[in-house]
Amino acid sequence: MKIKNARCAKGANDMELVFVYGTLRQGEENHHLMDNARPIALMAWTRGILMDTRRGYPAMAAEGSGVVAGELYEVTLEMMSRLDELEDFHGFGNPANEYERIRTDVTTDSGKREAWVYVYRERKYDVIAHGDWKLHLQRQNPNVLYFAYGSCMDMERITLAGAAEWFADVRGRGVAEGFNLQFTYRAEDGGRADLVETGGRTEGKLYSIPTECLDGYLYLREGVHSGKYRPTVVPVQCADGSIQDAVTFVVVDKKSDMSPPGHYLREILRGARPVVSAEYYAELEDRVWKEYEFRLAE
């Protein structure tokens, strides 16, 4: 990361990219300040650590190799000035600053971009696990919405693991707009599912699960602690038409799409059929036949 020491002279209509990770994110209390911003990515991340200030908002420190989750927006210089006010940023190097504004590399599913981000100069608060403010807030609740778009739509392995009770509250179909189903994690026997923010539409199964299910089952199954998948929070359209935040899991080190093994595709199709729309299921079935030459036996 590099600190920029002076503002560039720009016209009033010039745009900047800004990475937000706390109360400026969608659904949070200060997101109204982003009303006229153009969203670039809702599932972006950068390197650093995220801390809980215990004052209702987080702070990022630009240190370490951890991941801080957030959203990337294009904003006008006028909007950037309003964000400076919110973050108590009075100018580069000003001793009155609560936050510094620096440039950082932001990773999105469409590639890396350089953007502004507001950071603390030192680590002084407790670190938030997984670097995700929305996930941190979700975990304060006794239950969370969980969006399954791959093999966890199917109950067979869940039941064999003795975790079926945690998944008993099925809320029906969930839809993630702007996200594609791909197979970017490479296991020894083939690809595994990933939710990739490159446009499109992915349907899946929405559960309400006890929060303890995250650590007690899903983090283990998804290989979170070994760096295979990471938990994230995405907006999902529910069966009643409302948009709600739901926890899901995405691949950390995304590779090119790879053919999944038959047993894995069988789980996905078997789990999807009772809950997704007939149109989406037909598209999914057609895709796995044409691309991976797999057909689910009747």
SULWOLIN-V472697 format. One record per residue. N is the residue number from 1. RES is the residue in three letters. PHI is phi in degrees with one decimal (* if undefined). NEAR is the number of other ideal C-beta (glycine too) atoms within 12 Angstrom. D_FIRST is the distance of its C-alpha to the first C-alpha in Angstrom with 2 decimals. Layout:
BEGIN
n/res/phi/near/d_first
N/RES/PHI/NEAR/D_FIRST
N/RES/PHI/NEAR/D_FIRST
END
This chain:
BEGIN
n/res/phi/near/d_first
1/MET/*/26/0.00
2/LYS/-134.5/15/3.75
3/ILE/-86.8/18/6.88
4/LYS/-98.5/20/9.78
5/ASN/-90.3/14/12.95
6/ALA/-153.2/11/15.63
7/ARG/-72.7/18/16.83
8/CYS/-81.6/14/18.04
9/ALA/-74.2/8/21.77
10/LYS/-136.4/14/22.51
11/GLY/-78.0/10/25.64
12/ALA/-64.8/12/26.56
13/ASN/-94.7/11/26.40
14/ASP/-68.8/17/22.92
15/MET/-116.1/22/20.56
16/GLU/-129.7/32/16.94
17/LEU/-99.7/33/15.07
18/VAL/-133.8/45/14.13
19/PHE/-102.4/47/13.25
20/VAL/-118.1/45/15.73
21/TYR/-133.4/49/16.42
22/GLY/-129.9/43/19.41
23/THR/-73.8/29/22.46
24/LEU/-89.4/37/21.41
25/ARG/-72.4/41/21.77
26/GLN/-55.3/32/25.09
27/GLY/84.3/26/28.00
28/GLU/-97.3/25/26.38
29/GLU/-65.4/17/27.85
30/ASN/-104.7/24/25.60
31/HIS/-66.1/24/25.26
32/HIS/-59.8/17/27.97
33/LEU/-69.4/28/25.47
34/MET/-101.7/34/24.08
35/ASP/-55.2/16/27.64
36/ASN/-100.7/17/27.27
37/ALA/-81.5/30/23.80
38/ARG/-97.4/18/23.72
39/PRO/-68.3/29/22.39
40/ILE/-101.5/32/20.35
41/ALA/-156.9/37/19.87
42/LEU/-94.0/37/21.11
43/MET/-122.6/40/19.83
44/ALA/-92.6/38/16.10
45/TRP/-155.8/37/13.44
46/THR/-140.6/42/9.80
47/ARG/-85.3/27/8.67
48/GLY/153.5/34/9.54
49/ILE/-127.5/32/13.00
50/LEU/-113.1/39/15.42
51/MET/-123.2/32/18.15
52/ASP/-96.9/27/21.58
53/THR/-74.8/24/22.46
54/ARG/64.9/13/26.09
55/ARG/-120.0/12/26.44
56/GLY/89.4/15/26.22
57/TYR/-152.3/31/22.51
58/PRO/-95.9/39/19.38
59/ALA/-137.8/37/16.28
60/MET/-103.6/45/12.81
61/ALA/-113.1/34/10.98
62/ALA/-85.0/34/7.28
63/GLU/-147.8/23/8.83
64/GLY/77.2/18/10.90
65/SER/-109.9/13/11.49
66/GLY/-71.7/25/13.29
67/VAL/-110.3/33/13.49
68/VAL/-112.9/47/13.51
69/ALA/-87.2/43/16.02
70/GLY/-173.7/47/16.51
71/GLU/-130.0/43/17.64
72/LEU/-112.5/41/16.42
73/TYR/-131.9/37/18.56
74/GLU/-100.9/26/19.40
75/VAL/-131.1/32/20.61
76/THR/-79.9/25/22.46
77/LEU/-63.8/22/21.50
78/GLU/-64.0/20/24.32
79/MET/-64.4/30/22.89
80/MET/-60.8/35/19.50
81/SER/-63.5/22/21.59
82/ARG/-67.0/22/23.29
83/LEU/-67.1/32/20.11
84/ASP/-57.2/28/19.18
85/GLU/-64.1/19/22.64
86/LEU/-59.3/26/22.32
87/GLU/-88.8/34/19.16
88/ASP/53.7/20/20.71
89/PHE/-104.2/29/18.13
90/HIS/-107.6/17/20.27
91/GLY/138.4/18/18.09
92/PHE/-64.2/20/15.11
93/GLY/80.8/16/15.85
94/ASN/-68.4/16/19.07
95/PRO/-64.5/11/20.40
96/ALA/-82.6/12/21.93
97/ASN/-62.6/22/18.73
98/GLU/-82.5/23/18.72
99/TYR/-117.9/34/15.24
100/GLU/-98.0/34/12.49
101/ARG/-109.7/40/11.19
102/ILE/-129.0/33/7.62
103/ARG/-94.6/27/6.36
104/THR/-145.7/35/4.98
105/ASP/-83.3/25/7.04
106/VAL/-113.3/37/10.23
107/THR/-96.2/30/13.04
108/THR/-124.2/31/16.57
109/ASP/-70.8/31/19.89
110/SER/-103.4/20/20.17
111/GLY/126.5/16/17.01
112/LYS/-89.3/20/13.28
113/ARG/-134.6/26/12.38
114/GLU/-96.1/23/9.68
115/ALA/-147.7/36/10.36
116/TRP/-76.2/43/10.35
117/VAL/-149.9/46/10.23
118/TYR/-97.5/40/12.05
119/VAL/-133.7/37/11.14
120/TYR/-81.5/34/13.31
121/ARG/-82.6/22/12.62
122/GLU/-149.9/15/14.43
123/ARG/-84.6/22/16.05
124/LYS/-139.1/16/19.53
125/TYR/-130.3/19/20.93
126/ASP/-65.5/16/22.02
127/VAL/-78.4/26/19.55
128/ILE/-86.2/34/20.47
129/ALA/-60.6/26/21.42
130/HIS/69.1/35/19.76
131/GLY/61.6/35/17.18
132/ASP/-129.2/40/19.41
133/TRP/-62.7/39/21.00
134/LYS/-64.0/42/23.75
135/LEU/-63.2/38/24.67
136/HIS/-58.2/36/24.77
137/LEU/-67.8/25/27.21
138/GLN/-58.6/32/29.24
139/ARG/-72.0/27/29.77
140/GLN/-77.9/14/31.50
141/ASN/-91.8/19/34.34
142/PRO/-68.6/13/37.21
143/ASN/-134.3/23/36.81
144/VAL/-133.3/35/34.13
145/LEU/-80.0/38/34.49
146/TYR/-124.3/44/33.55
147/PHE/-102.2/45/33.29
148/ALA/-102.0/44/34.53
149/TYR/-121.0/43/34.37
150/GLY/-122.7/39/35.20
151/SER/-69.4/37/37.50
152/CYS/-75.4/42/37.31
153/MET/-70.2/41/39.51
154/ASP/-95.9/31/42.25
155/MET/-93.4/25/43.81
156/GLU/-59.0/20/45.28
157/ARG/-69.2/27/42.62
158/ILE/-61.8/30/41.84
159/THR/-66.6/16/45.54
160/LEU/-61.1/13/45.88
161/ALA/-83.2/19/43.09
162/GLY/75.4/13/45.06
163/ALA/-109.1/26/42.44
164/ALA/-59.0/20/44.52
165/GLU/-61.7/18/45.17
166/TRP/-68.4/29/41.51
167/PHE/-110.7/33/41.60
168/ALA/-73.9/17/44.97
169/ASP/-93.6/19/43.78
170/VAL/-91.7/28/43.07
171/ARG/-97.8/28/42.18
172/GLY/98.7/27/42.79
173/ARG/-76.5/34/40.78
174/GLY/-118.5/43/37.18
175/VAL/-129.3/35/35.52
176/ALA/-104.6/40/31.81
177/GLU/-79.6/20/31.63
178/GLY/89.9/27/28.91
179/PHE/-125.7/34/28.47
180/ASN/-107.8/29/30.12
181/LEU/-85.4/41/31.62
182/GLN/-132.6/32/30.54
183/PHE/-123.0/35/30.92
184/THR/-103.0/30/27.56
185/TYR/-94.9/35/27.86
186/ARG/-101.8/22/29.93
187/ALA/-86.0/23/32.43
188/GLU/-61.7/10/35.12
189/ASP/-103.1/16/37.64
190/GLY/137.3/22/35.56
191/GLY/-75.6/32/33.02
192/ARG/-129.1/40/32.21
193/ALA/-68.7/44/31.48
194/ASP/-146.9/39/28.19
195/LEU/-102.3/46/27.50
196/VAL/-119.2/32/25.36
197/GLU/-85.7/36/24.28
198/THR/-132.3/23/25.67
199/GLY/91.5/15/28.65
200/GLY/88.8/21/32.05
201/ARG/-155.4/26/33.63
202/THR/-123.9/41/33.94
203/GLU/-100.6/39/36.74
204/GLY/-162.6/43/37.03
205/LYS/-107.9/43/38.72
206/LEU/-104.2/38/37.79
207/TYR/-113.5/40/38.68
208/SER/-103.8/27/38.67
209/ILE/-119.1/37/37.94
210/PRO/-62.5/24/37.98
211/THR/-57.5/26/34.50
212/GLU/-63.5/18/35.61
213/CYS/-65.7/35/35.85
214/LEU/-60.5/35/32.08
215/ASP/-72.0/21/31.96
216/GLY/-75.5/19/35.59
217/TYR/-144.4/29/35.54
218/LEU/-66.2/35/32.82
219/TYR/-62.5/27/29.85
220/LEU/-71.4/19/32.14
221/ARG/-62.5/30/33.43
222/GLU/-86.9/35/30.07
223/GLY/65.9/21/28.57
224/VAL/-61.7/27/25.75
225/HIS/-73.3/18/25.60
226/SER/-98.7/14/25.57
227/GLY/81.8/17/22.67
228/LYS/-77.5/26/24.97
229/TYR/-123.3/33/24.63
230/ARG/-126.2/36/22.66
231/PRO/-74.1/40/24.35
232/THR/-149.1/45/23.36
233/VAL/-120.7/40/25.26
234/VAL/-127.1/43/26.60
235/PRO/-75.9/31/29.19
236/VAL/-127.0/41/32.52
237/GLN/-80.7/29/35.80
238/CYS/-89.9/26/38.55
239/ALA/-61.2/21/42.22
240/ASP/-85.9/14/43.18
241/GLY/92.2/12/40.81
242/SER/-74.2/18/38.36
243/ILE/-105.3/23/34.59
244/GLN/-132.1/28/33.23
245/ASP/-73.7/32/30.07
246/ALA/-135.9/39/30.62
247/VAL/-79.0/44/28.86
248/THR/-145.8/46/28.52
249/PHE/-131.9/39/26.80
250/VAL/-128.8/45/24.69
251/VAL/-69.2/36/23.85
252/VAL/-78.4/26/20.51
253/ASP/-104.4/19/20.70
254/LYS/-74.6/32/22.53
255/LYS/-111.4/19/24.88
256/SER/-68.2/15/27.42
257/ASP/-55.3/24/30.37
258/MET/-130.1/24/32.85
259/SER/-60.1/24/36.45
260/PRO/-80.7/33/37.00
261/PRO/-73.0/23/40.09
262/GLY/-59.7/22/43.22
263/HIS/-63.9/20/43.34
264/TYR/-75.0/33/39.89
265/LEU/-62.9/35/40.82
266/ARG/-62.3/25/44.06
267/GLU/-61.5/30/42.30
268/ILE/-62.4/42/40.19
269/LEU/-66.2/36/43.25
270/ARG/-64.2/29/45.49
271/GLY/-74.1/34/43.10
272/ALA/-75.8/37/42.34
273/ARG/-54.1/24/45.95
274/PRO/-76.1/17/47.25
275/VAL/-120.3/32/44.35
276/VAL/-82.2/33/42.66
277/SER/-68.2/22/44.47
278/ALA/-60.6/15/47.07
279/GLU/-65.5/14/45.27
280/TYR/-65.6/29/41.95
281/TYR/-63.1/25/43.84
282/ALA/-63.3/17/45.77
283/GLU/-65.3/23/42.63
284/LEU/-65.6/36/41.08
285/GLU/-63.3/26/44.29
286/ASP/-66.0/17/44.62
287/ARG/-64.9/28/41.09
288/VAL/-68.5/30/41.49
289/TRP/-75.9/17/44.85
290/LYS/-73.0/13/43.81
291/GLU/-86.7/20/40.43
292/TYR/-120.6/26/41.20
293/GLU/53.3/12/45.03
294/PHE/-122.1/27/45.37
295/ARG/-130.2/16/48.01
296/LEU/-74.3/24/48.60
297/ALA/-68.0/9/52.20
298/GLU/-74.6/7/54.36
END
